[in-house]
């Protein structure tokens, strides 16, 4: 297994952290503004999709980092 640049991994982790904060913030706002159960449910679905996608992108980015 080839070693990646630790700073690249750290930057990807920080990017992931920022994405999660953004997704959470958007979920929070959408939940506050939801006027119906359907709107609240839609906000939850978008949140879940955003989290799953962020994880997938983070994992793929780490997997394809070129060696140092």
Secondary structure, DSSP 4 states (H G I P E B T S, - for coil): -PPPPHHHHHHHHHHHHHHHHHHHHHHHHHHHH--SHHHHHHHHHHHHHHHHHHHHHHHHHHHHPPP-
